[in-house]
Amino acid sequence: MGFHNNKTLLSLDELVNEFVIFLVYIQQSVSISMHEKISVFNHADLISGEIFAVVQKLSAAKVNKFNTDDVNIYLDKHISEIIDNISQVMSFYRKKTHIRNETLFYLNEIIDTLTERKDTVSLGKDKVRKLFSYKELLKDPKAEEETKKLELSNKQIRESFNKEFDNIKLKSFRNMIRGVNHSNEEYFYRTNNFVIQNYLNSKIGVITPALKEKVNQGVFFIPNNNNEIGIVIAENSLRIEYGVKIQHIDETVNIFIQGYINHNNSQVDFYIDESYLSKQIEAVLNGYNIKTLIDRYNEVYLDYFKKAKEEDAEEMNKKHIDDFLSGKII
Protein backbone atom coordinates (compact mmCIF):
# COMPACT_ATOMS: atom_id res chain seq x y z
CA MET A 1 0.00 0.00 0.00
CA GLY A 2 1.24 3.50 -0.82
CA PHE A 3 0.43 6.84 0.81
CA HIS A 4 1.35 8.96 -2.23
CA ASN A 5 -2.24 10.20 -2.65
CA ASN A 6 -2.91 10.84 1.04
CA LYS A 7 -4.24 14.41 1.36
CA THR A 8 -2.90 14.88 4.88
CA LEU A 9 0.62 13.94 3.79
CA LEU A 10 0.39 16.21 0.76
CA SER A 11 -0.67 19.07 3.06
CA LEU A 12 2.34 18.34 5.28
CA ASP A 13 4.62 18.39 2.24
CA GLU A 14 3.40 21.82 1.24
CA LEU A 15 3.69 23.15 4.79
CA VAL A 16 7.19 21.77 5.45
CA ASN A 17 8.49 23.52 2.34
CA GLU A 18 7.10 26.78 3.78
CA PHE A 19 8.44 25.90 7.23
CA VAL A 20 12.09 25.59 6.18
CA ILE A 21 11.89 28.99 4.44
CA PHE A 22 10.28 30.39 7.60
CA LEU A 23 13.16 28.95 9.68
CA VAL A 24 15.77 30.65 7.51
CA TYR A 25 13.99 33.99 7.87
CA ILE A 26 13.99 33.50 11.65
CA GLN A 27 17.66 32.46 11.62
CA GLN A 28 18.73 35.50 9.61
CA SER A 29 16.44 38.01 11.37
CA VAL A 30 17.95 40.96 13.23
CA SER A 31 14.72 41.89 15.02
CA ILE A 32 14.08 38.55 16.71
CA SER A 33 16.01 37.90 19.92
CA MET A 34 18.46 35.04 20.32
CA HIS A 35 16.22 33.53 22.99
CA GLU A 36 13.31 33.44 20.54
CA LYS A 37 15.46 32.01 17.75
CA ILE A 38 16.59 29.17 20.01
CA SER A 39 12.97 28.54 21.00
CA VAL A 40 11.87 28.27 17.33
CA PHE A 41 14.72 25.94 16.41
CA ASN A 42 14.02 23.77 19.45
CA HIS A 43 10.44 23.46 18.18
CA ALA A 44 11.78 22.52 14.73
CA ASP A 45 14.00 19.88 16.35
CA LEU A 46 10.99 18.34 18.16
CA ILE A 47 8.81 18.47 15.02
CA SER A 48 11.45 16.67 12.93
CA GLY A 49 11.59 13.94 15.59
CA GLU A 50 7.79 13.59 15.59
CA ILE A 51 7.66 13.28 11.79
CA PHE A 52 10.42 10.70 11.80
CA ALA A 53 8.71 8.64 14.50
CA VAL A 54 5.46 8.50 12.50
CA VAL A 55 7.33 7.60 9.30
CA GLN A 56 9.23 4.80 11.03
CA LYS A 57 6.05 3.35 12.51
CA LEU A 58 4.20 3.42 9.17
CA SER A 59 7.19 2.09 7.23
CA ALA A 60 7.43 -0.87 9.61
CA ALA A 61 3.69 -1.55 9.54
CA LYS A 62 2.51 -4.51 7.50
CA VAL A 63 -0.51 -2.95 5.86
CA ASN A 64 -3.22 -5.36 4.75
CA LYS A 65 -6.98 -5.42 4.18
CA PHE A 66 -7.58 -5.87 7.91
CA ASN A 67 -5.74 -2.76 9.10
CA THR A 68 -5.83 -0.33 6.15
CA ASP A 69 -8.43 1.92 7.77
CA ASP A 70 -6.61 1.84 11.10
CA VAL A 71 -3.31 2.81 9.44
CA ASN A 72 -4.94 5.74 7.61
CA ILE A 73 -6.63 6.94 10.81
CA TYR A 74 -3.27 6.79 12.62
CA LEU A 75 -1.54 8.70 9.81
CA ASP A 76 -4.21 11.40 9.55
CA LYS A 77 -4.40 11.90 13.34
CA HIS A 78 -0.66 12.21 13.99
CA ILE A 79 0.27 14.12 10.83
CA SER A 80 -2.62 16.55 11.42
CA GLU A 81 -1.28 17.19 14.93
CA ILE A 82 2.17 17.93 13.46
CA ILE A 83 0.62 20.26 10.87
CA ASP A 84 -1.18 22.15 13.64
CA ASN A 85 2.02 22.38 15.65
CA ILE A 86 3.98 23.81 12.70
CA SER A 87 1.19 26.23 11.85
CA GLN A 88 1.03 27.57 15.42
CA VAL A 89 4.78 28.23 15.54
CA MET A 90 4.74 29.97 12.17
CA SER A 91 1.62 31.99 13.00
CA PHE A 92 3.11 33.34 16.23
CA TYR A 93 6.42 34.50 14.73
CA ARG A 94 5.02 35.81 11.43
CA LYS A 95 3.92 38.83 13.45
CA LYS A 96 7.53 39.53 14.40
CA THR A 97 9.28 39.33 11.03
CA HIS A 98 8.41 39.93 7.39
CA ILE A 99 8.43 36.79 5.26
CA ARG A 100 8.12 36.97 1.48
CA ASN A 101 6.12 33.91 0.51
CA GLU A 102 6.05 35.01 -3.11
CA THR A 103 9.85 34.86 -3.43
CA LEU A 104 11.22 31.75 -5.12
CA PHE A 105 14.11 29.87 -3.51
CA TYR A 106 16.20 26.84 -4.36
CA LEU A 107 15.59 24.21 -1.69
CA ASN A 108 19.29 23.28 -1.60
CA GLU A 109 20.17 26.92 -0.90
CA ILE A 110 17.63 27.04 1.93
CA ILE A 111 18.94 23.82 3.51
CA ASP A 112 22.60 24.92 3.19
CA THR A 113 21.78 28.18 4.98
CA LEU A 114 19.66 26.43 7.60
CA THR A 115 22.41 23.94 8.49
CA GLU A 116 25.31 26.41 8.39
CA ARG A 117 27.13 26.00 11.70
CA LYS A 118 28.65 29.48 11.49
CA ASP A 119 25.27 31.01 12.23
CA THR A 120 24.20 31.56 15.83
CA VAL A 121 21.40 29.00 15.49
CA SER A 122 21.15 26.15 12.98
CA LEU A 123 19.35 22.90 12.35
CA GLY A 124 21.56 19.83 12.05
CA LYS A 125 21.58 17.95 8.76
CA ASP A 126 20.24 14.84 10.52
CA LYS A 127 17.29 16.92 11.78
CA VAL A 128 16.64 18.22 8.26
CA ARG A 129 16.65 14.63 6.96
CA LYS A 130 14.10 13.66 9.62
CA LEU A 131 12.00 16.72 8.80
CA PHE A 132 11.74 15.55 5.19
CA SER A 133 11.54 11.84 6.01
CA TYR A 134 7.79 11.82 5.25
CA LYS A 135 8.70 11.98 1.55
CA GLU A 136 9.43 8.24 1.73
CA LEU A 137 5.71 7.70 2.29
CA LEU A 138 4.82 9.88 -0.71
CA LYS A 139 6.67 7.63 -3.14
CA ASP A 140 4.38 5.89 -5.60
CA PRO A 141 5.30 2.16 -5.59
CA LYS A 142 4.05 1.72 -9.16
CA ALA A 143 5.94 4.80 -10.36
CA GLU A 144 9.06 3.56 -8.55
CA GLU A 145 8.76 0.21 -10.29
CA GLU A 146 8.26 1.90 -13.67
CA THR A 147 11.31 4.08 -13.02
CA LYS A 148 13.42 1.00 -12.19
CA LYS A 149 12.22 -0.72 -15.37
CA LEU A 150 13.06 2.39 -17.41
CA GLU A 151 16.52 2.65 -15.83
CA LEU A 152 17.15 -1.04 -16.55
CA SER A 153 15.99 -0.58 -20.14
CA ASN A 154 18.23 2.47 -20.60
CA LYS A 155 21.16 0.56 -19.07
CA GLN A 156 20.61 -2.32 -21.49
CA ILE A 157 20.42 0.10 -24.42
CA ARG A 158 23.67 1.79 -23.32
CA GLU A 159 25.39 -1.56 -22.89
CA SER A 160 24.20 -2.69 -26.31
CA PHE A 161 25.39 0.56 -27.89
CA ASN A 162 28.76 0.38 -26.09
CA LYS A 163 29.22 -3.23 -27.15
CA GLU A 164 28.41 -2.36 -30.76
CA PHE A 165 30.76 0.63 -30.62
CA ASP A 166 33.52 -1.53 -29.08
CA ASN A 167 33.07 -4.05 -31.91
CA ILE A 168 33.46 -1.24 -34.46
CA LYS A 169 36.66 -0.05 -32.75
CA LEU A 170 37.99 -3.62 -32.60
CA LYS A 171 37.28 -4.08 -36.29
CA SER A 172 39.11 -0.82 -37.02
CA PHE A 173 42.07 -2.07 -34.99
CA ARG A 174 42.13 -5.38 -36.86
CA ASN A 175 42.26 -3.52 -40.16
CA MET A 176 45.41 -1.75 -38.98
CA ILE A 177 47.27 -5.04 -38.47
CA ARG A 178 48.49 -5.72 -41.99
CA GLY A 179 51.94 -7.27 -41.62
CA VAL A 180 53.01 -10.73 -40.47
CA ASN A 181 54.87 -9.77 -37.29
CA HIS A 182 52.11 -10.13 -34.76
CA SER A 183 50.61 -12.70 -32.43
CA ASN A 184 47.45 -12.65 -30.33
CA GLU A 185 47.00 -8.96 -31.15
CA GLU A 186 43.36 -9.04 -30.06
CA TYR A 187 44.48 -10.06 -26.57
CA PHE A 188 46.64 -6.94 -26.45
CA TYR A 189 43.68 -4.80 -27.51
CA ARG A 190 41.32 -6.34 -24.96
CA THR A 191 43.96 -6.31 -22.20
CA ASN A 192 44.77 -2.66 -22.87
CA ASN A 193 41.06 -1.76 -22.75
CA PHE A 194 40.75 -3.66 -19.48
CA VAL A 195 43.69 -1.70 -18.04
CA ILE A 196 42.24 1.64 -19.16
CA GLN A 197 38.82 0.90 -17.67
CA ASN A 198 40.01 -0.58 -14.38
CA TYR A 199 43.46 0.74 -13.49
CA LEU A 200 44.46 4.00 -15.19
CA ASN A 201 42.47 6.12 -12.74
CA SER A 202 43.99 4.40 -9.72
CA LYS A 203 47.21 5.36 -7.95
CA ILE A 204 50.14 4.53 -10.23
CA GLY A 205 53.78 4.40 -9.21
CA VAL A 206 56.97 4.63 -11.27
CA ILE A 207 59.74 2.02 -11.10
CA THR A 208 62.89 1.13 -13.02
CA PRO A 209 62.97 -1.95 -15.33
CA ALA A 210 65.21 -3.71 -12.80
CA LEU A 211 62.43 -3.68 -10.19
CA LYS A 212 59.72 -5.00 -12.50
CA GLU A 213 60.04 -8.64 -11.47
CA LYS A 214 59.80 -7.73 -7.78
CA VAL A 215 56.34 -6.15 -8.12
CA ASN A 216 53.74 -8.33 -6.38
CA GLN A 217 51.01 -5.76 -5.74
CA GLY A 218 50.06 -2.48 -7.37
CA VAL A 219 50.15 -0.60 -10.67
CA PHE A 220 53.41 0.84 -12.00
CA PHE A 221 54.71 2.55 -15.10
CA ILE A 222 58.21 1.62 -16.28
CA PRO A 223 60.01 4.41 -18.15
CA ASN A 224 62.54 3.27 -20.75
CA ASN A 225 64.72 5.01 -23.28
CA ASN A 226 63.91 5.33 -26.98
CA ASN A 227 60.26 6.39 -26.66
CA GLU A 228 59.24 3.23 -24.85
CA ILE A 229 56.95 2.92 -21.84
CA GLY A 230 55.89 -0.13 -19.90
CA ILE A 231 53.22 -0.96 -17.40
CA VAL A 232 53.02 -3.74 -14.84
CA ILE A 233 49.95 -4.64 -12.79
CA ALA A 234 49.90 -7.18 -10.00
CA GLU A 235 46.71 -7.85 -8.08
CA ASN A 236 45.92 -11.14 -6.34
CA SER A 237 45.87 -13.77 -9.10
CA LEU A 238 46.21 -11.26 -11.95
CA ARG A 239 49.44 -10.04 -13.52
CA ILE A 240 49.68 -7.87 -16.62
CA GLU A 241 52.87 -6.65 -18.25
CA TYR A 242 53.36 -4.95 -21.58
CA GLY A 243 55.47 -2.31 -23.23
CA VAL A 244 54.74 0.12 -26.04
CA LYS A 245 57.60 1.47 -28.16
CA ILE A 246 57.04 4.14 -30.81
CA GLN A 247 59.98 4.81 -33.11
CA HIS A 248 60.13 7.36 -35.95
CA ILE A 249 62.31 6.37 -38.90
CA ASP A 250 62.40 8.89 -41.75
CA GLU A 251 58.79 9.19 -42.93
CA THR A 252 57.54 6.09 -41.14
CA VAL A 253 56.66 5.26 -37.56
CA ASN A 254 57.12 1.82 -36.02
CA ILE A 255 54.82 0.50 -33.30
CA PHE A 256 56.26 -2.34 -31.23
CA ILE A 257 54.15 -3.86 -28.46
CA GLN A 258 55.01 -6.90 -26.39
CA GLY A 259 53.59 -8.35 -23.21
CA TYR A 260 51.24 -10.79 -21.58
CA ILE A 261 48.23 -11.24 -19.32
CA ASN A 262 48.27 -13.95 -16.65
CA HIS A 263 45.34 -14.96 -14.47
CA ASN A 264 45.45 -17.96 -12.14
CA ASN A 265 48.55 -19.20 -14.03
CA SER A 266 46.71 -19.14 -17.38
CA GLN A 267 48.76 -16.87 -19.62
CA VAL A 268 48.49 -15.40 -23.11
CA ASP A 269 51.48 -13.63 -24.66
CA PHE A 270 51.04 -11.03 -27.38
CA TYR A 271 53.16 -8.85 -29.62
CA ILE A 272 52.74 -6.48 -32.54
CA ASP A 273 55.42 -5.06 -34.83
CA GLU A 274 53.91 -2.74 -37.44
CA SER A 275 55.03 0.29 -39.46
CA TYR A 276 52.93 3.16 -40.80
CA LEU A 277 53.43 6.51 -42.49
CA SER A 278 54.35 9.19 -39.95
CA LYS A 279 51.37 11.30 -40.95
CA GLN A 280 49.10 8.46 -39.77
CA ILE A 281 50.42 8.52 -36.20
CA GLU A 282 47.32 10.09 -34.60
CA ALA A 283 44.99 7.64 -36.35
CA VAL A 284 47.26 4.76 -35.29
CA LEU A 285 47.38 5.83 -31.63
CA ASN A 286 43.59 6.14 -31.56
CA GLY A 287 43.07 2.89 -33.46
CA TYR A 288 45.32 0.97 -31.07
CA ASN A 289 43.66 2.84 -28.16
CA ILE A 290 47.04 3.66 -26.64
CA LYS A 291 46.72 7.45 -26.61
CA THR A 292 44.94 7.30 -23.23
CA LEU A 293 47.74 5.12 -21.86
CA ILE A 294 50.42 7.54 -23.11
CA ASP A 295 48.60 10.59 -21.74
CA ARG A 296 48.25 8.97 -18.31
CA TYR A 297 51.92 7.91 -18.38
CA ASN A 298 53.03 11.49 -19.15
CA GLU A 299 50.87 12.80 -16.31
CA VAL A 300 52.23 10.28 -13.77
CA TYR A 301 55.85 10.62 -14.90
CA LEU A 302 55.83 14.43 -14.80
CA ASP A 303 54.51 14.30 -11.24
CA TYR A 304 57.14 11.69 -10.33
CA PHE A 305 59.93 13.74 -11.97
CA LYS A 306 58.82 16.90 -10.12
CA LYS A 307 58.88 15.10 -6.76
CA ALA A 308 62.27 13.55 -7.57
CA LYS A 309 63.73 16.99 -8.33
CA GLU A 310 62.32 18.37 -5.07
CA GLU A 311 63.89 15.46 -3.14
CA ASP A 312 67.23 15.97 -4.92
CA ALA A 313 67.15 19.70 -4.08
CA GLU A 314 66.42 18.90 -0.42
CA GLU A 315 69.34 16.42 -0.30
CA MET A 316 71.67 18.98 -1.89
CA ASN A 317 70.59 21.59 0.68
CA LYS A 318 71.20 19.15 3.53
CA LYS A 319 74.66 18.27 2.16
CA HIS A 320 75.55 21.95 1.88
CA ILE A 321 74.49 22.62 5.49
CA ASP A 322 76.33 19.46 6.69
CA ASP A 323 79.51 20.67 4.95
CA PHE A 324 79.09 24.13 6.47
CA LEU A 325 78.53 22.83 9.99
CA SER A 326 81.47 20.43 9.74
CA GLY A 327 83.78 23.23 8.62
CA LYS A 328 84.32 21.91 5.09
CA ILE A 329 83.05 25.18 3.63
CA ILE A 330 82.84 28.71 4.99
C-alpha positions as CSV (number, residue, x, y, z in Angstrom):
1,M,0.0,0.0,0.0
2,G,1.2,3.5,-0.8
3,F,0.4,6.8,0.8
4,H,1.3,9.0,-2.2
5,N,-2.2,10.2,-2.6
6,N,-2.9,10.8,1.0
7,K,-4.2,14.4,1.4
8,T,-2.9,14.9,4.9
9,L,0.6,13.9,3.8
10,L,0.4,16.2,0.8
11,S,-0.7,19.1,3.1
12,L,2.3,18.3,5.3
13,D,4.6,18.4,2.2
14,E,3.4,21.8,1.2
15,L,3.7,23.2,4.8
16,V,7.2,21.8,5.5
17,N,8.5,23.5,2.3
18,E,7.1,26.8,3.8
19,F,8.4,25.9,7.2
20,V,12.1,25.6,6.2
21,I,11.9,29.0,4.4
22,F,10.3,30.4,7.6
23,L,13.2,28.9,9.7
24,V,15.8,30.6,7.5
25,Y,14.0,34.0,7.9
26,I,14.0,33.5,11.7
27,Q,17.7,32.5,11.6
28,Q,18.7,35.5,9.6
29,S,16.4,38.0,11.4
30,V,17.9,41.0,13.2
31,S,14.7,41.9,15.0
32,I,14.1,38.5,16.7
33,S,16.0,37.9,19.9
34,M,18.5,35.0,20.3
35,H,16.2,33.5,23.0
36,E,13.3,33.4,20.5
37,K,15.5,32.0,17.7
38,I,16.6,29.2,20.0
39,S,13.0,28.5,21.0
40,V,11.9,28.3,17.3
41,F,14.7,25.9,16.4
42,N,14.0,23.8,19.5
43,H,10.4,23.5,18.2
44,A,11.8,22.5,14.7
45,D,14.0,19.9,16.3
46,L,11.0,18.3,18.2
47,I,8.8,18.5,15.0
48,S,11.5,16.7,12.9
49,G,11.6,13.9,15.6
50,E,7.8,13.6,15.6
51,I,7.7,13.3,11.8
52,F,10.4,10.7,11.8
53,A,8.7,8.6,14.5
54,V,5.5,8.5,12.5
55,V,7.3,7.6,9.3
56,Q,9.2,4.8,11.0
57,K,6.0,3.3,12.5
58,L,4.2,3.4,9.2
59,S,7.2,2.1,7.2
60,A,7.4,-0.9,9.6
61,A,3.7,-1.6,9.5
62,K,2.5,-4.5,7.5
63,V,-0.5,-2.9,5.9
64,N,-3.2,-5.4,4.7
65,K,-7.0,-5.4,4.2
66,F,-7.6,-5.9,7.9
67,N,-5.7,-2.8,9.1
68,T,-5.8,-0.3,6.1
69,D,-8.4,1.9,7.8
70,D,-6.6,1.8,11.1
71,V,-3.3,2.8,9.4
72,N,-4.9,5.7,7.6
73,I,-6.6,6.9,10.8
74,Y,-3.3,6.8,12.6
75,L,-1.5,8.7,9.8
76,D,-4.2,11.4,9.6
77,K,-4.4,11.9,13.3
78,H,-0.7,12.2,14.0
79,I,0.3,14.1,10.8
80,S,-2.6,16.5,11.4
81,E,-1.3,17.2,14.9
82,I,2.2,17.9,13.5
83,I,0.6,20.3,10.9
84,D,-1.2,22.1,13.6
85,N,2.0,22.4,15.6
86,I,4.0,23.8,12.7
87,S,1.2,26.2,11.9
88,Q,1.0,27.6,15.4
89,V,4.8,28.2,15.5
90,M,4.7,30.0,12.2
91,S,1.6,32.0,13.0
92,F,3.1,33.3,16.2
93,Y,6.4,34.5,14.7
94,R,5.0,35.8,11.4
95,K,3.9,38.8,13.4
96,K,7.5,39.5,14.4
97,T,9.3,39.3,11.0
98,H,8.4,39.9,7.4
99,I,8.4,36.8,5.3
100,R,8.1,37.0,1.5
101,N,6.1,33.9,0.5
102,E,6.0,35.0,-3.1
103,T,9.9,34.9,-3.4
104,L,11.2,31.7,-5.1
105,F,14.1,29.9,-3.5
106,Y,16.2,26.8,-4.4
107,L,15.6,24.2,-1.7
108,N,19.3,23.3,-1.6
109,E,20.2,26.9,-0.9
110,I,17.6,27.0,1.9
111,I,18.9,23.8,3.5
112,D,22.6,24.9,3.2
113,T,21.8,28.2,5.0
114,L,19.7,26.4,7.6
115,T,22.4,23.9,8.5
116,E,25.3,26.4,8.4
117,R,27.1,26.0,11.7
118,K,28.6,29.5,11.5
119,D,25.3,31.0,12.2
120,T,24.2,31.6,15.8
121,V,21.4,29.0,15.5
122,S,21.1,26.2,13.0
123,L,19.4,22.9,12.3
124,G,21.6,19.8,12.0
125,K,21.6,17.9,8.8
126,D,20.2,14.8,10.5
127,K,17.3,16.9,11.8
128,V,16.6,18.2,8.3
129,R,16.6,14.6,7.0
130,K,14.1,13.7,9.6
131,L,12.0,16.7,8.8
132,F,11.7,15.6,5.2
133,S,11.5,11.8,6.0
134,Y,7.8,11.8,5.3
135,K,8.7,12.0,1.6
136,E,9.4,8.2,1.7
137,L,5.7,7.7,2.3
138,L,4.8,9.9,-0.7
139,K,6.7,7.6,-3.1
140,D,4.4,5.9,-5.6
141,P,5.3,2.2,-5.6
142,K,4.1,1.7,-9.2
143,A,5.9,4.8,-10.4
144,E,9.1,3.6,-8.6
145,E,8.8,0.2,-10.3
146,E,8.3,1.9,-13.7
147,T,11.3,4.1,-13.0
148,K,13.4,1.0,-12.2
149,K,12.2,-0.7,-15.4
150,L,13.1,2.4,-17.4
151,E,16.5,2.6,-15.8
152,L,17.1,-1.0,-16.6
153,S,16.0,-0.6,-20.1
154,N,18.2,2.5,-20.6
155,K,21.2,0.6,-19.1
156,Q,20.6,-2.3,-21.5
157,I,20.4,0.1,-24.4
158,R,23.7,1.8,-23.3
159,E,25.4,-1.6,-22.9
160,S,24.2,-2.7,-26.3
161,F,25.4,0.6,-27.9
162,N,28.8,0.4,-26.1
163,K,29.2,-3.2,-27.2
164,E,28.4,-2.4,-30.8
165,F,30.8,0.6,-30.6
166,D,33.5,-1.5,-29.1
167,N,33.1,-4.1,-31.9
168,I,33.5,-1.2,-34.5
169,K,36.7,-0.1,-32.8
170,L,38.0,-3.6,-32.6
171,K,37.3,-4.1,-36.3
172,S,39.1,-0.8,-37.0
173,F,42.1,-2.1,-35.0
174,R,42.1,-5.4,-36.9
175,N,42.3,-3.5,-40.2
176,M,45.4,-1.8,-39.0
177,I,47.3,-5.0,-38.5
178,R,48.5,-5.7,-42.0
179,G,51.9,-7.3,-41.6
180,V,53.0,-10.7,-40.5
181,N,54.9,-9.8,-37.3
182,H,52.1,-10.1,-34.8
183,S,50.6,-12.7,-32.4
184,N,47.4,-12.6,-30.3
185,E,47.0,-9.0,-31.2
186,E,43.4,-9.0,-30.1
187,Y,44.5,-10.1,-26.6
188,F,46.6,-6.9,-26.5
189,Y,43.7,-4.8,-27.5
190,R,41.3,-6.3,-25.0
191,T,44.0,-6.3,-22.2
192,N,44.8,-2.7,-22.9
193,N,41.1,-1.8,-22.8
194,F,40.7,-3.7,-19.5
195,V,43.7,-1.7,-18.0
196,I,42.2,1.6,-19.2
197,Q,38.8,0.9,-17.7
198,N,40.0,-0.6,-14.4
199,Y,43.5,0.7,-13.5
200,L,44.5,4.0,-15.2
201,N,42.5,6.1,-12.7
202,S,44.0,4.4,-9.7
203,K,47.2,5.4,-7.9
204,I,50.1,4.5,-10.2
205,G,53.8,4.4,-9.2
206,V,57.0,4.6,-11.3
207,I,59.7,2.0,-11.1
208,T,62.9,1.1,-13.0
209,P,63.0,-1.9,-15.3
210,A,65.2,-3.7,-12.8
211,L,62.4,-3.7,-10.2
212,K,59.7,-5.0,-12.5
213,E,60.0,-8.6,-11.5
214,K,59.8,-7.7,-7.8
215,V,56.3,-6.2,-8.1
216,N,53.7,-8.3,-6.4
217,Q,51.0,-5.8,-5.7
218,G,50.1,-2.5,-7.4
219,V,50.2,-0.6,-10.7
220,F,53.4,0.8,-12.0
221,F,54.7,2.5,-15.1
222,I,58.2,1.6,-16.3
223,P,60.0,4.4,-18.2
224,N,62.5,3.3,-20.7
225,N,64.7,5.0,-23.3
226,N,63.9,5.3,-27.0
227,N,60.3,6.4,-26.7
228,E,59.2,3.2,-24.9
229,I,56.9,2.9,-21.8
230,G,55.9,-0.1,-19.9
231,I,53.2,-1.0,-17.4
232,V,53.0,-3.7,-14.8
233,I,50.0,-4.6,-12.8
234,A,49.9,-7.2,-10.0
235,E,46.7,-7.8,-8.1
236,N,45.9,-11.1,-6.3
237,S,45.9,-13.8,-9.1
238,L,46.2,-11.3,-11.9
239,R,49.4,-10.0,-13.5
240,I,49.7,-7.9,-16.6
241,E,52.9,-6.6,-18.2
242,Y,53.4,-5.0,-21.6
243,G,55.5,-2.3,-23.2
244,V,54.7,0.1,-26.0
245,K,57.6,1.5,-28.2
246,I,57.0,4.1,-30.8
247,Q,60.0,4.8,-33.1
248,H,60.1,7.4,-35.9
249,I,62.3,6.4,-38.9
250,D,62.4,8.9,-41.8
251,E,58.8,9.2,-42.9
252,T,57.5,6.1,-41.1
253,V,56.7,5.3,-37.6
254,N,57.1,1.8,-36.0
255,I,54.8,0.5,-33.3
256,F,56.3,-2.3,-31.2
257,I,54.2,-3.9,-28.5
258,Q,55.0,-6.9,-26.4
259,G,53.6,-8.3,-23.2
260,Y,51.2,-10.8,-21.6
261,I,48.2,-11.2,-19.3
262,N,48.3,-13.9,-16.7
263,H,45.3,-15.0,-14.5
264,N,45.5,-18.0,-12.1
265,N,48.5,-19.2,-14.0
266,S,46.7,-19.1,-17.4
267,Q,48.8,-16.9,-19.6
268,V,48.5,-15.4,-23.1
269,D,51.5,-13.6,-24.7
270,F,51.0,-11.0,-27.4
271,Y,53.2,-8.9,-29.6
272,I,52.7,-6.5,-32.5
273,D,55.4,-5.1,-34.8
274,E,53.9,-2.7,-37.4
275,S,55.0,0.3,-39.5
276,Y,52.9,3.2,-40.8
277,L,53.4,6.5,-42.5
278,S,54.3,9.2,-39.9
279,K,51.4,11.3,-41.0
280,Q,49.1,8.5,-39.8
281,I,50.4,8.5,-36.2
282,E,47.3,10.1,-34.6
283,A,45.0,7.6,-36.3
284,V,47.3,4.8,-35.3
285,L,47.4,5.8,-31.6
286,N,43.6,6.1,-31.6
287,G,43.1,2.9,-33.5
288,Y,45.3,1.0,-31.1
289,N,43.7,2.8,-28.2
290,I,47.0,3.7,-26.6
291,K,46.7,7.5,-26.6
292,T,44.9,7.3,-23.2
293,L,47.7,5.1,-21.9
294,I,50.4,7.5,-23.1
295,D,48.6,10.6,-21.7
296,R,48.3,9.0,-18.3
297,Y,51.9,7.9,-18.4
298,N,53.0,11.5,-19.2
299,E,50.9,12.8,-16.3
300,V,52.2,10.3,-13.8
301,Y,55.8,10.6,-14.9
302,L,55.8,14.4,-14.8
303,D,54.5,14.3,-11.2
304,Y,57.1,11.7,-10.3
305,F,59.9,13.7,-12.0
306,K,58.8,16.9,-10.1
307,K,58.9,15.1,-6.8
308,A,62.3,13.6,-7.6
309,K,63.7,17.0,-8.3
310,E,62.3,18.4,-5.1
311,E,63.9,15.5,-3.1
312,D,67.2,16.0,-4.9
313,A,67.2,19.7,-4.1
314,E,66.4,18.9,-0.4
315,E,69.3,16.4,-0.3
316,M,71.7,19.0,-1.9
317,N,70.6,21.6,0.7
318,K,71.2,19.1,3.5
319,K,74.7,18.3,2.2
320,H,75.6,21.9,1.9
321,I,74.5,22.6,5.5
322,D,76.3,19.5,6.7
323,D,79.5,20.7,4.9
324,F,79.1,24.1,6.5
325,L,78.5,22.8,10.0
326,S,81.5,20.4,9.7
327,G,83.8,23.2,8.6
328,K,84.3,21.9,5.1
329,I,83.1,25.2,3.6
330,I,82.8,28.7,5.0
